[in-house]
């Protein structure tokens, strides 16, 4: 058994949603969930098939993001993993749609931060056992940082 990490390359101005699903139909269902979330969203989806042909299946509405999702999915090569890169949208606005796709088992990360996939490889194959999402904490927020956070969320329109 081997344990390792893989750095995922997130294109500039994009976010990543990384998860686990269980069926070839997932690519089309994830496409529908994303396309219904808004006209401005651009995305690419790739899904690692775990049996049969064991291909990376893909779809999306932005060719560059589709190709990038395919490349990163092949790098991960863990059965039934899906990789989605989104542009012109944020995970907070579509994450529940993704989680409600009937085949989706779990979501490991939804981020624009630097990210590493922690995996285990056995004789059978490869599995994601976790992710490193961004850098470790270095302190506790003070009153000034609390004010900044609250103002920032209201500026974005997420709080009133």
KANOR-V719081 format. One record per pair of residues at least 24 apart in sequence whose C-alpha atoms are under 10 Angstrom apart, sorted by the first residue. I is the first residue (numbers start at 1). J is the second residue. D is the distance in whole Angstrom. If there is no record, write none. Layout:
((I J D) (I J D))
//
This chain:
((1 120 7) (1 121 6) (1 122 5) (1 123 7) (1 124 10) (1 125 10) (1 126 10) (2 119 8) (2 120 6) (2 121 5) (2 122 7) (2 123 10) (2 126 9) (3 118 7) (3 119 6) (3 120 4) (3 121 6) (3 122 9) (3 126 10) (3 127 10) (3 128 10) (3 129 9) (4 116 10) (4 117 8) (4 118 6) (4 119 5) (4 120 6) (4 121 8) (4 128 10) (4 129 10) (5 76 9) (5 115 10) (5 116 6) (5 117 5) (5 118 4) (5 119 6) (5 120 9) (5 128 9) (5 129 10) (5 130 9) (5 131 9) (5 132 9) (6 72 10) (6 75 8) (6 76 7) (6 115 8) (6 116 5) (6 117 5) (6 118 7) (6 119 8) (6 131 9) (6 132 10) (7 72 9) (7 75 9) (7 76 9) (7 114 8) (7 115 6) (7 116 4) (7 117 6) (7 118 9) (7 131 10) (7 132 9) (8 69 10) (8 71 10) (8 72 7) (8 73 9) (8 75 8) (8 76 9) (8 113 10) (8 114 7) (8 115 6) (8 116 6) (8 117 7) (9 68 9) (9 69 10) (9 71 10) (9 72 7) (9 112 10) (9 113 10) (9 114 8) (9 115 8) (9 116 9) (10 65 10) (10 68 9) (10 69 9) (10 72 9) (10 85 8) (10 86 10) (10 111 9) (10 112 7) (10 113 8) (10 114 7) (10 115 8) (11 64 10) (11 65 8) (11 68 8) (11 85 8) (11 86 9) (11 87 9) (11 112 9) (12 87 9) (12 112 9) (13 86 9) (13 87 7) (13 88 8) (13 89 10) (13 112 8) (14 42 9) (14 43 9) (14 65 9) (14 84 10) (14 85 6) (14 86 5) (14 87 5) (14 88 8) (14 89 8) (14 90 9) (14 111 9) (14 112 6) (14 113 10) (15 43 10) (15 84 8) (15 85 6) (15 86 5) (15 87 7) (15 88 9) (15 89 8) (15 90 7) (15 91 7) (15 110 7) (15 111 5) (15 112 4) (15 113 8) (16 43 10) (16 44 10) (16 69 9) (16 83 7) (16 84 6) (16 85 5) (16 86 6) (16 87 9) (16 90 9) (16 91 8) (16 109 7) (16 110 5) (16 111 5) (16 112 6) (16 113 9) (16 114 10) (16 115 9) (17 45 9) (17 82 8) (17 83 6) (17 84 5) (17 85 7) (17 86 8) (17 90 10) (17 91 7) (17 94 10) (17 95 8) (17 98 9) (17 107 7) (17 108 8) (17 109 6) (17 110 4) (17 111 7) (17 112 9) (18 45 10) (18 46 10) (18 73 10) (18 81 7) (18 82 6) (18 83 5) (18 84 6) (18 85 9) (18 106 9) (18 107 6) (18 108 6) (18 109 5) (18 110 6) (18 111 9) (18 117 9) (18 131 9) (19 47 9) (19 80 9) (19 81 6) (19 82 5) (19 83 7) (19 84 9) (19 98 9) (19 99 9) (19 104 7) (19 105 8) (19 106 6) (19 107 4) (19 108 5) (19 109 7) (19 110 9) (19 128 9) (20 47 9) (20 48 9) (20 78 9) (20 79 8) (20 80 6) (20 81 5) (20 82 6) (20 83 9) (20 103 9) (20 104 6) (20 105 6) (20 106 5) (20 107 6) (20 108 8) (20 127 10) (20 128 9) (21 47 8) (21 48 9) (21 49 10) (21 79 9) (21 80 5) (21 81 6) (21 82 7) (21 99 10) (21 101 9) (21 102 9) (21 103 5) (21 104 4) (21 105 5) (21 106 7) (21 107 9) (22 47 10) (22 48 10) (22 49 9) (22 50 9) (22 79 9) (22 80 6) (22 81 8) (22 82 10) (22 102 9) (22 103 6) (22 104 7) (22 105 7) (23 47 9) (23 48 10) (23 49 8) (23 50 9) (23 51 10) (23 80 7) (23 102 10) (23 103 6) (23 104 9) (24 48 9) (24 49 7) (24 50 9) (24 51 10) (24 55 10) (24 56 10) (24 57 8) (24 80 9) (24 103 9) (25 57 10) (25 102 10) (25 103 8) (26 57 9) (26 58 10) (26 80 9) (26 82 9) (26 101 8) (26 102 8) (26 103 6) (26 104 8) (27 57 7) (27 58 6) (27 59 7) (27 60 9) (27 82 8) (27 103 10) (28 57 10) (28 58 9) (28 59 7) (28 60 9) (29 98 9) (29 101 7) (29 102 8) (29 103 8) (29 104 10) (30 59 9) (30 60 9) (30 82 9) (30 84 9) (30 97 9) (30 98 7) (30 99 10) (30 100 10) (30 101 7) (30 102 10) (30 103 9) (30 104 9) (31 58 9) (31 59 7) (31 60 6) (31 61 9) (31 84 10) (31 98 10) (32 60 9) (32 97 10) (32 98 10) (32 101 9) (33 94 8) (33 95 10) (33 96 10) (33 97 6) (33 98 6) (33 99 10) (33 100 9) (33 101 7) (34 60 9) (34 61 10) (34 84 10) (34 86 9) (34 89 10) (34 94 7) (34 95 9) (34 97 8) (34 98 8) (35 60 9) (35 61 8) (36 94 9) (36 97 9) (37 89 9) (37 93 8) (37 94 7) (37 97 8) (38 88 9) (38 89 8) (38 93 10) (38 94 9) (39 88 9) (39 89 10) (40 87 8) (40 88 6) (40 89 8) (41 86 7) (41 87 6) (41 88 5) (41 89 6) (41 90 9) (42 66 10) (42 85 8) (42 86 6) (42 87 5) (42 88 6) (42 89 8) (43 69 9) (43 84 7) (43 85 5) (43 86 4) (43 87 6) (43 88 9) (43 89 9) (44 68 8) (44 69 6) (44 70 8) (44 83 8) (44 84 6) (44 85 5) (44 86 7) (44 87 9) (45 69 6) (45 70 7) (45 73 9) (45 82 7) (45 83 6) (45 84 4) (45 85 7) (45 86 9) (46 70 5) (46 71 9) (46 72 8) (46 73 6) (46 74 9) (46 80 10) (46 81 8) (46 82 6) (46 83 5) (46 84 7) (46 85 9) (47 73 7) (47 74 9) (47 77 9) (47 78 9) (47 79 9) (47 80 6) (47 81 6) (47 82 4) (47 83 6) (47 84 9) (48 73 6) (48 74 8) (48 76 9) (48 77 6) (48 78 6) (48 79 5) (48 80 5) (48 81 5) (48 82 6) (48 83 9) (49 77 9) (49 78 8) (49 79 6) (49 80 5) (49 81 8) (49 82 9) (50 77 9) (50 78 8) (50 79 4) (50 80 6) (50 81 9) (50 125 9) (50 126 10) (51 79 8) (51 80 9) (54 79 8) (54 80 9) (55 79 10) (56 80 9) (56 81 10) (56 82 9) (57 82 9) (58 82 9) (58 83 9) (58 84 10) (59 84 10) (60 84 9) (60 85 9) (60 86 10) (62 86 9) (62 87 9) (76 117 8) (76 118 10) (76 119 8) (76 126 8) (76 127 9) (76 128 8) (77 119 10) (77 125 9) (77 126 7) (77 127 8) (77 128 9) (78 119 8) (78 120 9) (78 121 9) (78 125 7) (78 126 5) (78 127 5) (78 128 7) (79 125 7) (79 126 7) (79 127 7) (79 128 9) (80 104 10) (80 105 10) (80 127 9) (81 105 10) (81 106 10) (81 107 10) (81 108 10) (81 127 8) (81 128 8) (82 107 9) (83 109 10) (84 110 9) (85 110 10) (85 111 10) (85 112 10) (86 112 10) (92 158 10) (108 132 10) (108 133 9) (109 133 7))
//
